[in-house]
């Protein structure tokens, strides 16, 4: 009889079936052949979990588990052989050594801690089958709606708007309130002298703005703070380039950032900066608290110094080959490809990014944050925060990778001039390292907003903290900064929800200001495309689960199909029908089964939207807005109110119902769009003359789709919301922002083909030019 092969790692059985499970990270160490005579199981290491039919005759358990299931299932002969095999493996030195390393004498708790540090297994299925820019929700799947759902939706619809007053405007300063959900939102502080490109904007400030606006609409007590990170070598170099002082550079580019974010409608409650007295005061206080509690240690370190620039090089001003993965453009603190931390002196073939000279190694005494001493506290806090809060998968994975190999002491001082001064007498010539100092900017910026800042930052039981950032900032927000606050032992509010995006690329390459590749924040408004359209497209391709890319062709497609032909077309038609056929007043609506079905479908989409937004799935939630307008377009197309209005009384009544329901859906869409496209949202409500209370009513609880524009309500003047992006316009913009990327591709190929020969040719060319000049 042929054997039955079941690929498993764990086999949990009942008398009639076998549940096959494999966690993906372990491998089986043996095989046991299975056939109908012995009823044994042949074990192979694969990543599957499924239920397979088992043998029909009774079987004997090999090992009882606490769950009531059994590990394997066999007759006595197989059980005996299997037990003997486990005994042999357990006696091996390698097995005992591994068990000791993993369990550390803590039994199952040790295994749990070890497994939590392991990176989650990644599946390539999504990447292979669903590009990030693709729209999985373009055609809403046909959903069966029950009679109960239709009646419930119709009942909710009939309740109308709440009589309670709408959400009031913000009263500053915003402080935590008893009995309310108090939410503190931060966006990673943008470095002051880098003009933000589209990837920076979607990764931090825009995502945080959408969630902050949404929370305000939900009635939460929200505070959204951000500001420019202004200290460090990069500012000193920029000042030298422009012939200004570092403070003048910070003042100049802080204004540039403020202008860009204002144009993108980023609604900060306070946008500050780190070059303030509050920053020095709070950073030095945390430093002394760490010092007094024994969490700082001294050590002499080797650093890279550029003799040409006559300065020690900050980590981000060193570039070389990663010692771990050989990526050629690794920075002095971290490799963007493998994500590993790097000491700048370990880079192969390092170069100063300013002058491209090879730096030399010099020694200097510095202070370190003793992360190993804080590791157990950090792990306890992380276990609670990641299990109860909404951390993105990449944030969890990156944090695990830091913990997996054990934490190392982290240097918190630098040999620079422009920075927060270290108050210790032995280190008075040094400043704080940017990744110790910069996150403290969240606290100091809040302190510059209100003197009662501690009600937000030293109130962990009453405040929820959301951090928004790109994935390269994760370790400093999930490990280094929390360790600083834990070690300070001053009841600081630590992050509850850490939301990290992947990277947004530009077409098929990276953004590069120097090469003129990509759209930067100060350029977007010059394109003539409204900021709401930029917001929409960046959020539509938001890199939530994997890297995505900005594409001019795709932006035009999404604008013309989703905004113009889908969303804008539906809202404009609904409003125009009211104006043209019913003299600007919403007609009487008599719901039929078809209308109730639509109400149920729209209510379900609204509920999905709220569930996703609550979990900060911003891109996915946007698709449900577009689904609703698709349902609405289909509803109008099937019922043809422009024809029925010309018929008899019953047909005119039907046209009125379809028009009334449609214009109410348009009102709902204006509410749901508000966090994404605030100007368009307000325009829709102005055109519909929508009552202010529609906002807080619609987003109550799990979502409440009510009739907000009742019969007799007079709407305003209706006009188109969006304009078509023409092919020649897009082609011109693509060319304008394409920079030298085509040239660079060919140049790179040429250099790779014969770099030595290229070097000689360039040198000869320079010499020939010099010779001509001399003549």
N, C-alpha and C positions, 0 to 999 in steps of 0.2 A: 504494500500500500504506500502511495506517495506521501511524503511528509507535508504537514501544514506549517507554513512559515509565517509567523506573525512578527513584524518589526516593532520592538518595544524597548522601553527602558523600565518603566513601571507597568506591571500588569495587575490591575485590580479586578477581582472576579466575584461574581455571584454564581450560583449553580448553573445558570443557563446562558451567561454572556460574560465576555471579558472586556473591560475598559482598558484601552491601551493609551498610555501617556508617556510623553518624553519632554522634559523641560527644555531641551535644546542645548544646554551647556555641559551636560555630563555625557560620558560614553560608556556603553556596556563593555564589560571585560570578559564575557564568556558567551558561549552558545550552548543551548540545550535542545537537542533534536526533538521534533514532535511528530507523532503519527497516531493512528487510531489504536495501536496496541498499547502504547505507553502513556498517551495523553499528555506528553510533555510539550513544552513550548520552546521554539527556536528563537533566540533573542538576537536582534540586530540593532545597532545604534542609528536611529533616524529621528527626525523632528516631526512627530505626528501625534495626534490625540484623536482617537476614534473608538467606536464600539464595534467589535467583530463577533460573529457567531462563535459560540464555544461548543464543545462536545455535548451531545445530548445526555450521555449517561452520567451518573453521579461522580463527583470528583472530590478529592481530599485537599484541604487547605495546607499550604506550606508554612504560612506565617500569618497569624491574626493581627489586624491593625486596629487602633483605637476607634476608627470610623465604623467598624463593623465589617469592613471589606477585608480581602485577603491578598497578600503578596503572592502572586502566582497561584496556580491551581493544578494539582497533579495527583497521581497515585502515590502510594507509599514509596515505590522504588525511585521515582523522580524526586520526591521530597528529600529522600535520604542523600541522593547524589548532589542535589543542590545545596543542602546544608553543609555537606563535606567541602564543597567548593568554596562557600562563604568562609568556612573555618580556615581553609588554606590561605585565602586572600587576606583575611584578618591577621594572620600570623606573620605576613610579610613585613619586613622592616620599612619598606617604602610606604605601605598602607598605614602603618602605625605612625610614621613620621608625618604623613599628610593629615591624618586625623588629629594629631596633636596640634599641628599648625592651624588647622581650621577651627577646631572646637575650643582650643585653649583652656581646657578644663571646665568649660561652661555648658557642656552637653548641647541640648537642642537650642538653647538661647545663643550659644556660640555659633551654631550653624546658621541661625536666623540672621545674626549680625553679619556673618561672612557673606551670605547670599544677597543681603541688601546692598552690599558694596559692589556687587558684580554688575557690569553694564547689561542693560536689558538686551535680549537678542533682537536683532533687526531683521525685518523681512524685506527682501528686494521686490516683492510682488507689486507693491504700490508703485514703486519707481518704474517698473517695467511696463505696467499696464495702464497707469494713470498719470500722465504728465501733470506737474503742479499747475501749469497755466490752463489746463483743460477744464472744462466746466461739466462736472458730473451731474449738475442739476438743470441743464439747459432745457430738457424736456421732462417736466414733472411726471413721475410714474403714476399711472392710473391707480387710484386708491379707492377701495370699496368703502363706502360710507353707510353705516347702519342707520336704521330708523331712529334709534335712541340718540345717536349723534346729531341727526338732523333736527330732532325736536329740541334737544338741549341747546343747539346753536340758535334756533329760532327764539327760544325762550330768553336766552341771554341778549340777543339782538333787541328784543322788545323792551328791555329794561331801560334803555337809553342811557344818557350821560349821568354821572354822579352829580349830586347837588352840592357836594363839598367844593370849596374853592380850589382852583388849580395850584400847582406848585409855585411857591413864591420865588421871586428873584433872590439871588444870593445876597446875603448880608455879611459883609466882611468886618472883622476877621471871622472866618469859619472855625468853630471849635467843636470838639466832640460833645454830643448831647446824650443825656441819660434816656434810655429806652429806644434809641434809634440805632440803625446800622451805621456805624462810623467807619468810613473807608478812606484811607490815605493812599493816594496814587502817586508814584514817582516814575519818571522816565529817566533812563541813563543820561547823565550829564554830557552833552556834546562838547568836544574839545573846541576851545574858543577860536583858534586860528584856522580851523578846517571848515570851509563852507560845506554844509551838509548836502550830500547828494540824495537821490530818491531812496536808495537803500537805507541810508541813515534815518531818513524821515519815516519810512514805514516801520522800520525795526524798533523805533523808540517812541518819538513824540506823537506820531499820528495814531498808532495803535492805542497808546495810553489815553489820547484825547477821545477816541471813539468810546472806550470803556467808561471814561469819566462822564461823558455826556449821557451815556446810557444809564449809568447809576443815578445821575441826577434826575432823569426822567422817571426812574423807578421809585423816587422818593427817598433814596439813601442820602445820608449826610456826607458829601464828598469834599475832599480837599486834594487838588492836583497841583503839585509843585515840580519845578525843574529849574535849570539854570546852566550857565556856561562853566565848564571846568577850565580854569585859567592859569594854573601854575605849571611849571615844568620847562624842560630844555627847549621844547618846540616853540614856546612863546619867546624865549630869549633869542633863538635863531631868527624867528620871523621879525622881531624888533630890529635886529641887526640888519637884516635884508632891507627893511623899509626905512631905516634911519630914525626909528622912534624908540621910546622907552618901552619896556614890557607892559607897564600900566596903560600907556597910550594905545598899544596894540590891542590890549584886552578891551579897552573902552570902544575902540573902532569896531572890532569884530563882534563884540556883544550886541552892538546896535544892528549889525548885519544879520545875526541870528534872529534877533527880535523881529526884524522886518520880514524875514522869510517865514517865520512861524505865524506871524500875524496874517500874511497873505494866504497861507494854507489853513487859516481859521482854527489854529490850535488854541484852545480856550483854557490856558493856564489860569489857575487862581493866583499864582505868583511865579514869575520867571526871574530868578535871581542870578547870583554869581558866587564864585568861591573866594575872590580876592576881597574879603571883608574882615572886619575886626571880630565878628561873631565866629567866623571860620577859625581864626587863630585861637580864640578863647575856648571853643568847644573841642577842637582837635587836641590842644595842649592839655585840657582837663582829662580827656580819655587817655592820653599818653601817660599822665602822672598816675592815674588809677591803675593802669596796666603795670606800670613800673613798681608801684607800692605793693602790688599783689604778686609780684614775682613772675610775671608773664612776659618780661622782656629780658633778652640776653645779649651780651656783647660778643662780637667775633670780628676777626680780620678777614676781609674778603679781597679777592682779586677782581679788578674791574678793567674794562677796556677804556683806554684814553686815546683820543685822537691828538697826536702831536701837532698836526697841521692846524686843527681848530683850537688847540690849546685848552681842552676841556675833557672831563670825564663824560662818556657818552651815556645818555639815558637809554634804557633797553630798546625803546622804539626807534632809536636813531642808529641801531646796529642791524645789519642784515647779513645773512650768510646761509650756509647749507645746514639744514636740520640734522643734528647728530643721531636722531632716532629714525627718521623716514627718508632723509636725503632730499627733502623739499628745498629747492634752491633759493626761496625767498622768505625763509623763516626770520622772524623778528628776534630781538635779544631777550624777550621774556616768554614768548609762546610761539608755537608753530600753528599757522592757520590750517594746515592740511591734516596733521595727525592730532592736533589739540593738546599735545604734551607741553608741560612747562619746560623752559630752557633757561639755563644760566648763560648769559651772553658770552662768557669766556669759553663755553663748550661748543659754540658755533664753529663750523669748519669754514675756512676762507672768509672771515668776517670783513665787512666793509663799513666805513662811516657813511651813513646815508646822505650827509651834507656834502662832503667833498670826495667821496669814493676812495679815500686812502685807507690803507690797512692800519687799524689801531694797534696799540701795544698794551700789554698787561701791566697794571700797577696795583699795589696793595693799599688798602684803606680800612680803618676801623669803623664798624657800623653797629647799629642796634637791630635786633631781630625780634619779631613776635614769635613766641614759643608755641607754635601751633600743635606740636605733639602733646604738650601739657594740657591743652584745651580740647584735645580730640574727643575724649569721652563725653564732655559736656556738649560738644558740637553734634555728636552722633545721636545723643538723646533728643536734642532739639530737632534735628533733621528728621528723625523717625516720626515725631509728632507732626511737624510742619508738612512734610511730603505726603503723609497719609490723610491728613484732614484738610489740607489746602489744595489749590489747583496749580500744580507745578507742571509745566510742559514736559513732554517725554525727554526732549534733549537736555533740559535743565537737570532732570533727575540723573540722566546718563552721565553727563559731564561731571556732576558732583560725585557720583559713584566712582568715576575713574580717578578722581583726586584722592578719594579715601582708600581705594583698593590697595595701593602700595604703601599706605601710611603717610601722614602729613610730615612735612619738613619745616624747620624754622624759616620764616619769611622776612626778608630784610625790609625795614620800614623807613630807612634814612637814605639820603642821596647827597653826593658832593655837588650841589648846585647852589645857585644864589637866589633864583626866583621861585619861592615856595614858602610854605608855612614853616617858620623857624622852629627847630628842635629846642625846647627850653632847658635841656640838660647842659650843665656847665662843660662837661667833657665833649659835647657834640655841638657846641654853639656855632660852628662854621657850617653846619649841615642843615638841610631842610627835610621835611617828611616826604617819603616816596609817594608818588601820585596815587597808588592803589591802596595806601593806608589813608591818605588825606582826602581824596576825591569823594568817596561815598559819604564821608562826614559832611560833605557839602549839602546833602539832603537835609540834615539837621540844621546847619547854619542858615540855609536858605529859608527854612521854615521859621527860624528864630528872627530873621530879618523881616519876615511877613508879620509875625505876632510875637510879643513878649511872652505869651502863654504857650510857646512851642512845646514845652514839656508835656502838655495835655495830649499832644499827638504822639510824641516820641518816647515818653516814659509812662505809657498807659497800655501795656499789652493786653489787658483783660477787656478793654473797651474799644480798641482800635484794630481794624484789619488793614494790613499793609500789603499793597500790590506793587511789585517792581516790574517794569517793562524794559526790555533790552534786547540786543542781538546776542547770539549764542557765545560770542567771544568774551563777553563780559560776565558770563555766568559764575565762574569760580570765585571771582572777587566779591560777588553778592551772596553766594551760597556758602562760602567757606571763610575767606579772609575777613570781610567786614563783620559777619556774625560773630566770629571769634573775637574780634576787637571789642564788640559790644558785650559779649558774654564775659570776657575777662575783666571788663570795666566794672561789672557787678553793680549796675545802677538802674536796674529795672527798665532797660531799654525795650522799645517795641521792635521785634524782629520780623522779618518778612514771612507772611503767611502764604502768599501766592506769588510764584516767580514765573513770569511769562517771557520766554525767549523765542525769538524768531530765528529761522535759518537766514541765509544770505539772499539778497536780491541782486542779480547780475544785470548788466546792460547788454541787450541783444545776446551775442555769443562771447562776450568778454567782460572785463571788470571796468568799473567806473575809474576814470583817471582825469583829474583836473589838469595835470601838466600836459597830457596828450590831447586834451579836448574831447575825451570820450565820455559820453553820458550826459544826462541832464542833472544839473546841480540846482539847489534851491533858489538861488538868485537868478536863474535863467528861465525857470518854469513860467513865470508870469509874462515873459517876453514872447512866449509862443502864441499868445492870443487864446489859448485854451483855458476856460474858467477853472478856478481852483477846485471847485466841487467835482469836476470831471477828473482832475488829477487824483483827488482823494478817492473817488470811486474806483478808478482803475488800479491804483496802488493797493487798495483793500481787496479788490477782486483777485489779484495775484499775490496777496500777502503770503510770504513763505512760512506757513504755519508748521508743516510737517517735513518739508524738504526745500532745498534751494529752488527758487523760481527766477524768472528773467523778465525784465521790462522789454517789450517789443513794440515798436511804433505801429507795425501792421496789426498786431493784436489789439493795441489800444484803439485804433481806428475801428476795428471790427466790433469790439465790445461797445464802444460809444454808439456806433451806427445801428447795431442789432439790439443790444440790451437796453441802452438808454433811450435812443431815438425811436426805434421801431416797436419795442416791447413796453417799457415803463412809461416813457413820455407819450407814446401813441395812446395807450389806455387812459391815462389821466386826462389828456387833452380831449379825447373823444367823449369821455363821461361828462366833463364840464361843458363842452360844446353842445351836447344833446340837451342839457338843462337850459342853456341859453337860447338855443335855436327853436326847440320844440315846446318849451314850457315857460318862456318869458323870464328865465333866470331864477325860477323858484323850483325847489325840489318837489316832484310830483308825489301823489299818494301812492303807497306801495302795498299791494296785496300779494303776499308770498304764496307761491305754489311749491310743489315738491322740488322742482328743479332749482328754485331759488334757495330753498332750505339746504339742499345738497351743496350748493356753492358756499353758503354761509359756514357749513360744517368743514368744507375743504379749507377755506380761508382761516377759520378758527384753528384748525390743526397746524397750518403753516405758521400762524402767529405763535402758537405754543412751542413749536420747534425752534423758532427764532429766539424766544425768551430763554429756553433751556440752553441753547448754544451760546448766547450772549452772556448768560450767567457763568458759563464755563470758559469764557473768553475765546470762544471759537468764532472769531470775528468774520473771517472769510466765509466759513460755512453758513453762518447766519444770514449773510448778504444774499445767498442763493435763494433763501426762502422768501425774501422780499420780491425777487424777480419771478419766483414761482407764482406768487399771488397775482401779479399783473398778467402773467400768462393765462392763469385761470380766468381773469377778468376779460382779457381779449377774446378768449374762446367763447365765453358766455355772451358777449356782445355779438360776436360773429354768428353764432348759432341762432340767436333771437332776432337779429336784424331790426332794431327799434326804428331805424330810419325808414323802413318799409311799413312797419305796423302802425306808425303814427298817422299814416294816410288811410288806414282802414276804418272799420266800424268801432263802436264804443269799447267792445271787449279787447280788440286789438290795440286801441289807443291806451287802454288801461294797462295792457301787458307791456307796451312800450314805456309807460310811466314807471312801472315796477322795475324793469330792467335798468332804466336810466337812474332811478333813485338808489337801487342797490349798488350800481357801478360807482356813482359819485361818493357813496359812503365808503366803498372799498378804497377809492382814491384818497379819502381823508385818512383812513387807516395807514395807507402807504406813506403818507406825509409824516406820520408819527414814527413809523419804523425806520424811515430814511433819516430822521433827524440826527442820530449820531454819525452817520456816514457822510451825508451831504446837507449840512445845516442850512446853507443859503437856499438850495432847491426846496428843501422841506418847508422853510418859511414861505417861499413863493407859492407853493401849492396851497398852504393854509390860507394865505392872503387871497388867492384866487377863489378859493371855496368859501371865504369868509368864515372859516371854521372856528367854533367856540374854543377858548383856551383850555377848558376842562377836558377836551378830547384826549389830550396827551396823557395825563395821569390816569384817566379811566381805562384807556386801551391797554396800558402796560401793567395794570394791577395783577397781583397774584401770578397765575400761570398764563395770563393773556385773556382779555375780555373784548371781543368784537361786538360792539353795540352800534345801534343806529344813532350816529352823532349828528347827522344832518336830517332832521325830521321833515315831514311834508310841510311845505310852505316856507322853508328856510331859503332866504335869498342869497345866492352866491355872487361873487364879484366878477370882474372882467377876466376872461380866460385867454391865455396865449401860450404858444409852444414853449416848452421848457428847455429843449436841447437843439443843437445845430449839428448838421452832418459834418464829419471830418472828411474832406475830399482827398482823393489819392495823390494829387499833385502837391497838396499842402503837406501831407504826411511824408512824401518822398523828400521834399525840401528840408523838413525838420530832421529827418533821418540823416541826410547828408550833412546838415549843419552841425549835428552833435556826434557825427561819426569819427571825428578827429583823424588821427593818423593810423587807425587800427589796420587798414588794408596794407599800408606801407610796412607797419611793424611786423605783420605776419611774414611778409616776404623777407624782411631784414633778418628776422629771427631764423628763418630757414637757411638763409645765406650764411649767417654767423655759425649756425650749427654745422653746416657743411664743411666750412674750413675757417675756423676762427683765427688761426695763426696767420693764414694768408690775408684775411680781412684786416687784421691788425697792421700788417706790413703795408698794405695798400693805403690805409687811412693815414699812417705815419708819413708815407711818401707824399701823399696828397697835401698834408699840413705843411711839410717841408717845402713843397713846390709853391704853395701859396705864400709862405714866408719869403721865399726867394724872389717872387714877383714883387712883393711889397718893398723889399730892399732895393730893387732896381728902380 
